[in-house]
Amino acid sequence: MKLIDILREIGETTAEAYPLTVRDEGDSFITYTFKTDIGTNYKILIVKDFLDPDSEELIYVISFGVDKPGSSVDFEGEVGDYKNIYRVMATVVKAVKDTIAQEELPVTKLEINPTKKNAEDKRRLNLYMKYIEKQMTAGSSVWTDGSESILVNLPN
């Protein structure tokens, strides 16, 4: 089984991904952008790194959020509207799938860093966590370490 097959669409099963545009790409990162049907611009940054210096396994660190002109990759706490959250999540999943499909080395871990307005409010993190948990096949594990990140181990 390929890692590309590990992420499956779930949640709002009728949600289609928005069209993606590659904004910037390098050896260790790719940045996608997309625009929702209500006009909100989003940015997805996928940073590729080795699990350790001697490893040939990759970790993807994925950050996403509202793309304001001049914003940095931390997205400055801007979050989108809940009205289109499943389409946004479907688009993030598509970006990850597309990137994994182009990868030559195995991707065995994901670290997902969604934007939140308030670090104390765990509702958005919990929603993303449940959505991502349902994407995984047997052998994957999804957890949070108490930070703002969702961590995923993918089977080899």
OpenMM code with the backbone's topology and positions (N, CA, C; nanometers):
from openmm import Vec3, app, unit

residues = "MET LYS LEU ILE ASP ILE LEU ARG GLU ILE GLY GLU THR THR ALA GLU ALA TYR PRO LEU THR VAL ARG ASP GLU GLY ASP SER PHE ILE THR TYR THR PHE LYS THR ASP ILE GLY THR ASN TYR LYS ILE LEU ILE VAL LYS ASP PHE LEU ASP PRO ASP SER GLU GLU LEU ILE TYR VAL ILE SER PHE GLY VAL ASP LYS PRO GLY SER SER VAL ASP PHE GLU GLY GLU VAL GLY ASP TYR LYS ASN ILE TYR ARG VAL MET ALA THR VAL VAL LYS ALA VAL LYS ASP THR ILE ALA GLN GLU GLU LEU PRO VAL THR LYS LEU GLU ILE ASN PRO THR LYS LYS ASN ALA GLU ASP LYS ARG ARG LEU ASN LEU TYR MET LYS TYR ILE GLU LYS GLN MET THR ALA GLY SER SER VAL TRP THR ASP GLY SER GLU SER ILE LEU VAL ASN LEU PRO ASN".split()
positions = [
    Vec3(0.0846, -0.1183, 0.0000),
    Vec3(0.0000, 0.0000, 0.0000),
    Vec3(0.0887, 0.1240, 0.0000),
    Vec3(0.0547, 0.2195, -0.0818),
    Vec3(0.1303, 0.3439, -0.0893),
    Vec3(0.0760, 0.4423, 0.0134),
    Vec3(0.1634, 0.5308, 0.0596),
    Vec3(0.1201, 0.6324, 0.1558),
    Vec3(0.0126, 0.7228, 0.0990),
    Vec3(0.0124, 0.7416, -0.0304),
    Vec3(-0.0891, 0.8265, -0.0923),
    Vec3(-0.2282, 0.7696, -0.0684),
    Vec3(-0.2379, 0.6385, -0.0517),
    Vec3(-0.3670, 0.5744, -0.0285),
    Vec3(-0.4112, 0.5817, 0.1169),
    Vec3(-0.3231, 0.6268, 0.2049),
    Vec3(-0.3539, 0.6278, 0.3465),
    Vec3(-0.4562, 0.7342, 0.3815),
    Vec3(-0.4443, 0.8503, 0.3196),
    Vec3(-0.5386, 0.9580, 0.3479),
    Vec3(-0.6636, 0.9374, 0.2633),
    Vec3(-0.7765, 0.9160, 0.3283),
    Vec3(-0.9031, 0.8956, 0.2583),
    Vec3(-0.9992, 1.0066, 0.2975),
    Vec3(-1.0832, 1.0466, 0.2041),
    Vec3(-1.1803, 1.1522, 0.2331),
    Vec3(-1.2862, 1.0987, 0.3279),
    Vec3(-1.3122, 1.1743, 0.4342),
    Vec3(-1.4189, 1.1407, 0.5283),
    Vec3(-1.4766, 1.2688, 0.5818),
    Vec3(-1.5515, 1.2567, 0.6899),
    Vec3(-1.6142, 1.3754, 0.7457),
    Vec3(-1.7322, 1.4104, 0.6605),
    Vec3(-1.7360, 1.5297, 0.6114),
    Vec3(-1.8398, 1.5728, 0.5185),
    Vec3(-1.8037, 1.5125, 0.3839),
    Vec3(-1.8641, 1.3989, 0.3508),
    Vec3(-1.8206, 1.3236, 0.2327),
    Vec3(-1.8534, 1.3924, 0.1019),
    Vec3(-1.9389, 1.4923, 0.1057),
    Vec3(-1.9701, 1.5633, -0.0176),
    Vec3(-1.8752, 1.6803, -0.0416),
    Vec3(-1.7871, 1.7049, 0.0527),
    Vec3(-1.6957, 1.8200, 0.0408),
    Vec3(-1.5910, 1.7933, -0.0664),
    Vec3(-1.5815, 1.8829, -0.1621),
    Vec3(-1.4799, 1.8761, -0.2653),
    Vec3(-1.3677, 1.9734, -0.2317),
    Vec3(-1.2485, 1.9362, -0.2695),
    Vec3(-1.1347, 2.0260, -0.2490),
    Vec3(-1.1469, 2.1456, -0.3432),
    Vec3(-1.1003, 2.2596, -0.2955),
    Vec3(-1.0909, 2.3776, -0.3815),
    Vec3(-0.9724, 2.3585, -0.4756),
    Vec3(-0.9727, 2.4230, -0.5910),
    Vec3(-0.8568, 2.4149, -0.6800),
    Vec3(-0.7327, 2.4743, -0.6124),
    Vec3(-0.6219, 2.4037, -0.6226),
    Vec3(-0.4959, 2.4446, -0.5608),
    Vec3(-0.4028, 2.5079, -0.6634),
    Vec3(-0.3245, 2.6036, -0.6166),
    Vec3(-0.2191, 2.6641, -0.6965),
    Vec3(-0.0890, 2.6522, -0.6186),
    Vec3(0.0175, 2.6081, -0.6840),
    Vec3(0.1488, 2.6070, -0.6206),
    Vec3(0.2036, 2.7490, -0.6276),
    Vec3(0.2243, 2.8095, -0.5120),
    Vec3(0.2770, 2.9466, -0.5079),
    Vec3(0.4287, 2.9474, -0.5116),
    Vec3(0.4895, 2.8539, -0.4385),
    Vec3(0.6350, 2.8517, -0.4280),
    Vec3(0.6770, 2.7091, -0.3957),
    Vec3(0.7942, 2.6696, -0.4442),
    Vec3(0.8407, 2.5336, -0.4198),
    Vec3(0.9926, 2.5312, -0.4174),
    Vec3(1.0473, 2.4523, -0.3249),
    Vec3(1.1903, 2.4312, -0.3153),
    Vec3(1.2163, 2.2869, -0.2789),
    Vec3(1.3427, 2.2533, -0.2549),
    Vec3(1.3766, 2.1156, -0.2184),
    Vec3(1.3118, 2.0718, -0.0882),
    Vec3(1.2949, 2.1650, 0.0060),
    Vec3(1.2477, 2.1270, 0.1384),
    Vec3(1.1107, 2.1844, 0.1742),
    Vec3(1.0387, 2.2411, 0.0775),
    Vec3(0.9065, 2.2966, 0.1091),
    Vec3(0.8243, 2.3131, -0.0180),
    Vec3(0.6944, 2.3263, 0.0028),
    Vec3(0.6023, 2.3648, -0.1045),
    Vec3(0.4916, 2.4478, -0.0414),
    Vec3(0.4513, 2.5527, -0.1091),
    Vec3(0.3435, 2.6387, -0.0624),
    Vec3(0.2310, 2.6370, -0.1646),
    Vec3(0.1130, 2.6019, -0.1179),
    Vec3(-0.0068, 2.6038, -0.2012),
    Vec3(-0.0956, 2.7196, -0.1570),
    Vec3(-0.1763, 2.7694, -0.2490),
    Vec3(-0.2793, 2.8673, -0.2149),
    Vec3(-0.4099, 2.8225, -0.2785),
    Vec3(-0.5192, 2.8686, -0.2194),
    Vec3(-0.6509, 2.8460, -0.2782),
    Vec3(-0.7467, 2.9514, -0.2251),
    Vec3(-0.8565, 2.9658, -0.2956),
    Vec3(-0.9572, 3.0643, -0.2599),
    Vec3(-1.0909, 2.9927, -0.2443),
    Vec3(-1.1597, 3.0195, -0.1328),
    Vec3(-1.2888, 2.9559, -0.1075),
    Vec3(-1.3981, 3.0234, -0.1893),
    Vec3(-1.5134, 2.9592, -0.1923),
    Vec3(-1.6246, 3.0163, -0.2678),
    Vec3(-1.6820, 3.1420, -0.2035),
    Vec3(-1.6437, 3.1713, -0.0796),
    Vec3(-1.6874, 3.2973, -0.0178),
    Vec3(-1.5765, 3.4026, -0.0227),
    Vec3(-1.4676, 3.3701, -0.0967),
    Vec3(-1.3636, 3.4685, -0.1228),
    Vec3(-1.2482, 3.4744, -0.0250),
    Vec3(-1.2391, 3.3788, 0.0667),
    Vec3(-1.1287, 3.3763, 0.1623),
    Vec3(-1.0079, 3.3079, 0.0993),
    Vec3(-0.8938, 3.3739, 0.1041),
    Vec3(-0.7693, 3.3170, 0.0527),
    Vec3(-0.6989, 3.2389, 0.1627),
    Vec3(-0.6544, 3.1174, 0.1296),
    Vec3(-0.5811, 3.0319, 0.2230),
    Vec3(-0.4435, 3.0009, 0.1681),
    Vec3(-0.3548, 2.9667, 0.2617),
    Vec3(-0.2196, 2.9241, 0.2269),
    Vec3(-0.1909, 2.7948, 0.3036),
    Vec3(-0.1272, 2.6996, 0.2355),
    Vec3(-0.0826, 2.5743, 0.2968),
    Vec3(0.0682, 2.5670, 0.2754),
    Vec3(0.1427, 2.5522, 0.3829),
    Vec3(0.2878, 2.5370, 0.3753),
    Vec3(0.3231, 2.3962, 0.4223),
    Vec3(0.3915, 2.3209, 0.3380),
    Vec3(0.4398, 2.1873, 0.3739),
    Vec3(0.5921, 2.1928, 0.3721),
    Vec3(0.6519, 2.1764, 0.4906),
    Vec3(0.7973, 2.1737, 0.5041),
    Vec3(0.8393, 2.0277, 0.5176),
    Vec3(0.9352, 1.9867, 0.4357),
    Vec3(0.9840, 1.8489, 0.4340),
    Vec3(1.1162, 1.8433, 0.5094),
    Vec3(1.1276, 1.7451, 0.5996),
    Vec3(1.2519, 1.7299, 0.6744),
    Vec3(1.2747, 1.5821, 0.7008),
    Vec3(1.3991, 1.5466, 0.7304),
    Vec3(1.4307, 1.4088, 0.7678),
    Vec3(1.3998, 1.3885, 0.9150),
    Vec3(1.3537, 1.2674, 0.9500),
    Vec3(1.3237, 1.2371, 1.0896),
    Vec3(1.4465, 1.2535, 1.1769),
    Vec3(1.5612, 1.2123, 1.1264),
    Vec3(1.6887, 1.2365, 1.1925),
    Vec3(1.7963, 1.2414, 1.0840),
    Vec3(1.9165, 1.2897, 1.1171),
    Vec3(2.0193, 1.3104, 1.0140),
    Vec3(2.0571, 1.1856, 0.9349),
    Vec3(2.0456, 1.0671, 0.9949),
    Vec3(2.0848, 0.9440, 0.9265),
    Vec3(1.9675, 0.8727, 0.8603),
    Vec3(1.8505, 0.9316, 0.8676),
    Vec3(1.7289, 0.8676, 0.8191),
    Vec3(1.7018, 0.8997, 0.6733),
    Vec3(1.6342, 0.8079, 0.6061),
    Vec3(1.5835, 0.8348, 0.4726),
    Vec3(1.4317, 0.8416, 0.4762),
    Vec3(1.3769, 0.8625, 0.5955),
    Vec3(1.2330, 0.8793, 0.6123),
    Vec3(1.2049, 1.0260, 0.6392),
    Vec3(1.0942, 1.0731, 0.5814),
    Vec3(1.0611, 1.2140, 0.5916),
    Vec3(0.9471, 1.2410, 0.6890),
    Vec3(0.9497, 1.3603, 0.7449),
    Vec3(0.8377, 1.4155, 0.8185),
    Vec3(0.7916, 1.5380, 0.7398),
    Vec3(0.6621, 1.5535, 0.7280),
    Vec3(0.6048, 1.6745, 0.6693),
    Vec3(0.5478, 1.7580, 0.7830),
    Vec3(0.5885, 1.8825, 0.7913),
    Vec3(0.5325, 1.9767, 0.8874),
    Vec3(0.4375, 2.0662, 0.8069),
    Vec3(0.3093, 2.0577, 0.8387),
    Vec3(0.2045, 2.1209, 0.7589),
    Vec3(0.1393, 2.2325, 0.8394),
    Vec3(0.1428, 2.3525, 0.7845),
    Vec3(0.0767, 2.4674, 0.8460),
    Vec3(-0.0204, 2.5244, 0.7442),
    Vec3(-0.1349, 2.5711, 0.7919),
    Vec3(-0.2300, 2.6313, 0.6999),
    Vec3(-0.3169, 2.7313, 0.7729),
    Vec3(-0.3687, 2.8253, 0.6971),
    Vec3(-0.4564, 2.9263, 0.7533),
    Vec3(-0.4908, 3.0307, 0.6507),
    Vec3(-0.5626, 3.1324, 0.6952),
    Vec3(-0.6029, 3.2415, 0.6074),
    Vec3(-0.4786, 3.3168, 0.5619),
    Vec3(-0.4734, 3.3444, 0.4337),
    Vec3(-0.3593, 3.4118, 0.3726),
    Vec3(-0.3915, 3.5595, 0.3552),
    Vec3(-0.3429, 3.6395, 0.4480),
    Vec3(-0.3601, 3.7846, 0.4376),
    Vec3(-0.2391, 3.8426, 0.3665),
    Vec3(-0.2595, 3.9468, 0.2864),
    Vec3(-0.1443, 4.0086, 0.2194),
    Vec3(-0.0366, 4.0474, 0.3210),
    Vec3(0.0859, 4.0057, 0.2923),
    Vec3(0.1984, 4.0381, 0.3793),
    Vec3(0.2101, 3.9517, 0.5029),
    Vec3(0.1245, 3.8491, 0.5179),
    Vec3(0.1311, 3.7653, 0.6376),
    Vec3(0.2482, 3.6685, 0.6283),
    Vec3(0.2943, 3.6268, 0.7448),
    Vec3(0.4027, 3.5289, 0.7502),
    Vec3(0.3423, 3.3896, 0.7500),
    Vec3(0.4260, 3.2875, 0.7618),
    Vec3(0.3753, 3.1509, 0.7602),
    Vec3(0.3031, 3.1125, 0.8882),
    Vec3(0.3085, 3.1953, 0.9928),
    Vec3(0.2323, 3.1618, 1.1138),
    Vec3(0.0880, 3.2080, 1.1029),
    Vec3(0.0525, 3.2761, 0.9942),
    Vec3(-0.0833, 3.3160, 0.9623),
    Vec3(-0.1453, 3.4094, 1.0650),
    Vec3(-0.0686, 3.4534, 1.1636),
    Vec3(-0.1084, 3.5563, 1.2592),
    Vec3(-0.2440, 3.5326, 1.3249),
    Vec3(-0.2782, 3.4069, 1.3479),
    Vec3(-0.4011, 3.3757, 1.4199),
    Vec3(-0.5290, 3.3982, 1.3422),
    Vec3(-0.5191, 3.4223, 1.2127),
    Vec3(-0.6381, 3.4409, 1.1297),
    Vec3(-0.6984, 3.3055, 1.0986),
    Vec3(-0.8254, 3.2900, 1.1257),
    Vec3(-0.8936, 3.1648, 1.0934),
    Vec3(-1.0105, 3.1949, 1.0017),
    Vec3(-1.0494, 3.0955, 0.9256),
    Vec3(-1.1613, 3.1104, 0.8337),
    Vec3(-1.2933, 3.0832, 0.9018),
    Vec3(-1.3966, 3.0900, 0.8233),
    Vec3(-1.5329, 3.0691, 0.8693),
    Vec3(-1.5613, 2.9191, 0.8767),
    Vec3(-1.6394, 2.8776, 0.9752),
    Vec3(-1.6751, 2.7362, 0.9874),
    Vec3(-1.7652, 2.6892, 0.8739),
    Vec3(-1.8265, 2.7807, 0.7980),
    Vec3(-1.9205, 2.7431, 0.6925),
    Vec3(-1.8565, 2.6532, 0.5877),
    Vec3(-1.7285, 2.6684, 0.5627),
    Vec3(-1.6628, 2.5901, 0.4577),
    Vec3(-1.5497, 2.5033, 0.5122),
    Vec3(-1.5553, 2.4692, 0.6388),
    Vec3(-1.4425, 2.4010, 0.7034),
    Vec3(-1.4126, 2.2643, 0.6422),
    Vec3(-1.5159, 2.1897, 0.6000),
    Vec3(-1.4893, 2.0579, 0.5430),
    Vec3(-1.4253, 2.0689, 0.4042),
    Vec3(-1.4619, 2.1710, 0.3288),
    Vec3(-1.3962, 2.1911, 0.1991),
    Vec3(-1.2518, 2.2355, 0.2196),
    Vec3(-1.2277, 2.3177, 0.3207),
    Vec3(-1.0904, 2.3594, 0.3515),
    Vec3(-1.0085, 2.2364, 0.3917),
    Vec3(-1.0638, 2.1536, 0.4797),
    Vec3(-0.9905, 2.0332, 0.5218),
    Vec3(-0.9674, 1.9382, 0.4038),
    Vec3(-1.0673, 1.9224, 0.3173),
    Vec3(-1.0502, 1.8376, 0.1995),
    Vec3(-0.9383, 1.8909, 0.1103),
    Vec3(-0.9238, 2.0234, 0.1046),
    Vec3(-0.8197, 2.0847, 0.0229),
    Vec3(-0.6816, 2.0624, 0.0846),
    Vec3(-0.6719, 2.0714, 0.2166),
    Vec3(-0.5447, 2.0438, 0.2842),
    Vec3(-0.5054, 1.8976, 0.2609),
    Vec3(-0.6007, 1.8060, 0.2741),
    Vec3(-0.5735, 1.6642, 0.2501),
    Vec3(-0.5253, 1.6432, 0.1067),
    Vec3(-0.5909, 1.7087, 0.0110),
    Vec3(-0.5492, 1.6968, -0.1296),
    Vec3(-0.4057, 1.7463, -0.1479),
    Vec3(-0.3719, 1.8588, -0.0863),
    Vec3(-0.2358, 1.9123, -0.0980),
    Vec3(-0.1336, 1.8127, -0.0441),
    Vec3(-0.1645, 1.7507, 0.0703),
    Vec3(-0.0728, 1.6518, 0.1287),
    Vec3(-0.0621, 1.5297, 0.0375),
    Vec3(-0.1753, 1.4805, -0.0110),
    Vec3(-0.1733, 1.3656, -0.1024),
    Vec3(-0.0913, 1.3952, -0.2271),
    Vec3(-0.1161, 1.5112, -0.2868),
    Vec3(-0.0431, 1.5478, -0.4083),
    Vec3(0.1076, 1.5554, -0.3830),
    Vec3(0.1460, 1.6078, -0.2679),
    Vec3(0.2878, 1.6219, -0.2360),
    Vec3(0.3509, 1.4864, -0.2086),
    Vec3(0.2811, 1.4005, -0.1332),
    Vec3(0.3323, 1.2656, -0.1067),
    Vec3(0.3483, 1.1885, -0.2377),
    Vec3(0.2549, 1.2053, -0.3292),
    Vec3(0.2596, 1.1332, -0.4567),
    Vec3(0.3850, 1.1677, -0.5375),
    Vec3(0.4393, 1.2859, -0.5172),
    Vec3(0.5587, 1.3293, -0.5906),
    Vec3(0.6883, 1.2957, -0.5174),
    Vec3(0.6764, 1.2461, -0.3948),
    Vec3(0.7932, 1.2225, -0.3103),
    Vec3(0.8608, 1.0910, -0.3458),
    Vec3(0.9936, 1.0921, -0.3492),
    Vec3(1.0694, 0.9705, -0.3760),
    Vec3(1.0989, 0.8916, -0.2487),
    Vec3(1.1162, 0.9613, -0.1363),
    Vec3(1.1454, 0.8957, -0.0090),
    Vec3(1.0160, 0.8738, 0.0692),
    Vec3(1.0159, 0.7754, 0.1614),
    Vec3(0.8945, 0.7505, 0.2383),
    Vec3(0.8647, 0.8628, 0.3385),
    Vec3(0.7395, 0.9017, 0.3438),
    Vec3(0.6922, 0.9985, 0.4427),
    Vec3(0.6264, 0.9169, 0.5535),
    Vec3(0.6846, 0.9207, 0.6742),
    Vec3(0.6344, 0.8355, 0.7818),
    Vec3(0.5728, 0.9132, 0.8974),
    Vec3(0.5824, 1.0460, 0.8922),
    Vec3(0.5247, 1.1250, 1.0007),
    Vec3(0.4736, 1.2576, 0.9458),
    Vec3(0.3611, 1.3025, 1.0006),
    Vec3(0.3048, 1.4331, 0.9701),
    Vec3(0.2920, 1.5113, 1.0995),
    Vec3(0.3236, 1.6382, 1.0928),
    Vec3(0.2954, 1.7295, 1.2036),
    Vec3(0.2092, 1.8400, 1.1446),
    Vec3(0.0870, 1.8512, 1.1938),
    Vec3(-0.0094, 1.9451, 1.1375),
    Vec3(-0.0316, 2.0573, 1.2372),
    Vec3(-0.0120, 2.1801, 1.1882),
    Vec3(-0.0221, 2.2988, 1.2739),
    Vec3(-0.1288, 2.3932, 1.2205),
    Vec3(-0.2559, 2.3667, 1.2528),
    Vec3(-0.3613, 2.4572, 1.2060),
    Vec3(-0.3600, 2.5874, 1.2854),
    Vec3(-0.4072, 2.6928, 1.2233),
    Vec3(-0.4129, 2.8228, 1.2887),
    Vec3(-0.5320, 2.8289, 1.3823),
    Vec3(-0.5107, 2.8901, 1.4970),
    Vec3(-0.6179, 2.9114, 1.5945),
    Vec3(-0.6119, 3.0560, 1.6399),
    Vec3(-0.7286, 3.1139, 1.6670),
    Vec3(-0.7318, 3.2509, 1.7181),
    Vec3(-0.6850, 3.2572, 1.8622),
    Vec3(-0.7268, 3.1585, 1.9404),
    Vec3(-0.7012, 3.1597, 2.0831),
    Vec3(-0.6367, 3.0271, 2.1218),
    Vec3(-0.5164, 3.0316, 2.1738),
    Vec3(-0.4436, 2.9094, 2.2094),
    Vec3(-0.5156, 2.8269, 2.3158),
    Vec3(-0.5952, 2.8916, 2.3979),
    Vec3(-0.6672, 2.8208, 2.5044),
    Vec3(-0.7892, 2.7454, 2.4517),
    Vec3(-0.8438, 2.7868, 2.3391),
    Vec3(-0.9635, 2.7264, 2.2828),
    Vec3(-0.9243, 2.6050, 2.2003),
    Vec3(-0.9689, 2.4870, 2.2420),
    Vec3(-0.9294, 2.3618, 2.1773),
    Vec3(-1.0334, 2.3111, 2.0775),
    Vec3(-1.1433, 2.3848, 2.0547),
    Vec3(-1.2501, 2.3349, 1.9673),
    Vec3(-1.2022, 2.3102, 1.8246),
    Vec3(-1.1338, 2.4049, 1.7653),
    Vec3(-1.0875, 2.3888, 1.6265),
    Vec3(-0.9844, 2.2762, 1.6186),
    Vec3(-0.8924, 2.2711, 1.7145),
    Vec3(-0.7924, 2.1643, 1.7176),
    Vec3(-0.8619, 2.0282, 1.7279),
    Vec3(-0.9618, 2.0165, 1.8143),
    Vec3(-1.0336, 1.8898, 1.8309),
    Vec3(-1.1085, 1.8503, 1.7040),
    Vec3(-1.1680, 1.9469, 1.6354),
    Vec3(-1.2376, 1.9186, 1.5100),
    Vec3(-1.1393, 1.8664, 1.4051),
    Vec3(-1.0269, 1.9348, 1.3897),
    Vec3(-0.9254, 1.8906, 1.2945),
    Vec3(-0.8736, 1.7521, 1.3314),
    Vec3(-0.8519, 1.7295, 1.4597),
    Vec3(-0.8000, 1.6009, 1.5061),
    Vec3(-0.8963, 1.4878, 1.4683),
    Vec3(-1.0243, 1.5069, 1.4933),
    Vec3(-1.1230, 1.4032, 1.4602),
    Vec3(-1.1289, 1.3806, 1.3096),
    Vec3(-1.1237, 1.4868, 1.2319),
    Vec3(-1.1258, 1.4743, 1.0864),
    Vec3(-1.0047, 1.3937, 1.0388),
    Vec3(-0.8886, 1.4273, 1.0906),
    Vec3(-0.7648, 1.3602, 1.0491),
    Vec3(-0.7637, 1.2146, 1.0947),
    Vec3(-0.8106, 1.1871, 1.2165),
    Vec3(-0.8160, 1.0486, 1.2663),
    Vec3(-0.8932, 0.9596, 1.1700),
    Vec3(-1.0017, 1.0114, 1.1169),
    Vec3(-1.0858, 0.9323, 1.0273),
    Vec3(-1.0253, 0.9164, 0.8885),
    Vec3(-0.9206, 0.9917, 0.8583),
    Vec3(-0.8515, 0.9805, 0.7296),
    Vec3(-0.7561, 0.8618, 0.7272),
    Vec3(-0.7132, 0.8173, 0.8423),
    Vec3(-0.6047, 0.7204, 0.8513),
    Vec3(-0.6542, 0.5767, 0.8406),
    Vec3(-0.5680, 0.4921, 0.7880),
    Vec3(-0.5962, 0.3493, 0.7787),
    Vec3(-0.5295, 0.2780, 0.8959),
    Vec3(-0.5520, 0.1493, 0.9037),
    Vec3(-0.4932, 0.0684, 1.0102),
    Vec3(-0.3413, 0.0852, 1.0110),
    Vec3(-0.2859, 0.0920, 1.1295),
    Vec3(-0.1418, 0.1071, 1.1434),
    Vec3(-0.0974, 0.2506, 1.1645),
    Vec3(-0.1869, 0.3460, 1.1425),
    Vec3(-0.1551, 0.4867, 1.1661),
    Vec3(-0.1943, 0.5236, 1.3082),
    Vec3(-0.1267, 0.6220, 1.3626),
    Vec3(-0.1661, 0.6736, 1.4932),
    Vec3(-0.1704, 0.8256, 1.4866),
    Vec3(-0.2701, 0.8831, 1.5533),
    Vec3(-0.2910, 1.0275, 1.5539),
    Vec3(-0.3026, 1.0713, 1.6990),
    Vec3(-0.2294, 1.1762, 1.7356),
    Vec3(-0.2362, 1.2268, 1.8717),
    Vec3(-0.1923, 1.3718, 1.8747),
    Vec3(-0.2114, 1.4343, 1.9888),
    Vec3(-0.1563, 1.5665, 2.0125),
    Vec3(-0.0721, 1.5568, 2.1388),
    Vec3(0.0365, 1.6299, 2.1409),
    Vec3(0.1253, 1.6237, 2.2564),
    Vec3(0.0944, 1.7345, 2.3567),
    Vec3(-0.0244, 1.7913, 2.3459),
    Vec3(-0.0631, 1.8985, 2.4367),
    Vec3(-0.0307, 2.0364, 2.3807),
    Vec3(0.0389, 2.0391, 2.2680),
    Vec3(0.0711, 2.1669, 2.2058),
    Vec3(-0.0392, 2.2003, 2.1049),
    Vec3(-0.0076, 2.2831, 2.0124),
    Vec3(-0.1023, 2.3213, 1.9082),
    Vec3(-0.0937, 2.2288, 1.7872),
    Vec3(-0.0123, 2.1251, 1.7941),
    Vec3(0.0131, 2.0376, 1.6798),
    Vec3(-0.0626, 1.9062, 1.6894),
    Vec3(-0.0987, 1.8544, 1.5721),
    Vec3(-0.1538, 1.7208, 1.5598),
    Vec3(-0.0432, 1.6367, 1.4950),
    Vec3(-0.0114, 1.5242, 1.5554),
    Vec3(0.0971, 1.4382, 1.5084),
    Vec3(0.0392, 1.3095, 1.4540),
    Vec3(0.0951, 1.2625, 1.3425),
    Vec3(0.0471, 1.1407, 1.2773),
    Vec3(0.1675, 1.0552, 1.2429),
    Vec3(0.1663, 0.9294, 1.2872),
    Vec3(0.2643, 0.8306, 1.2428),
    Vec3(0.1968, 0.7480, 1.1333),
    Vec3(0.2613, 0.7402, 1.0190),
    Vec3(0.2098, 0.6632, 0.9066),
    Vec3(0.2853, 0.5326, 0.9002),
    Vec3(0.2170, 0.4238, 0.8656),
    Vec3(0.2888, 0.2955, 0.8544),
    Vec3(0.3853, 0.2978, 0.7367),
    Vec3(0.4932, 0.2228, 0.7490),
    Vec3(0.5940, 0.2178, 0.6404),
    Vec3(0.5407, 0.1409, 0.5221),
] * unit.nanometer
topology = app.Topology()
chain = topology.addChain("A")
for resn in residues:
    res = topology.addResidue(resn, chain)
    for name in ("N", "CA", "C"):
        topology.addAtom(name, app.Element.getBySymbol(name[0]), res)
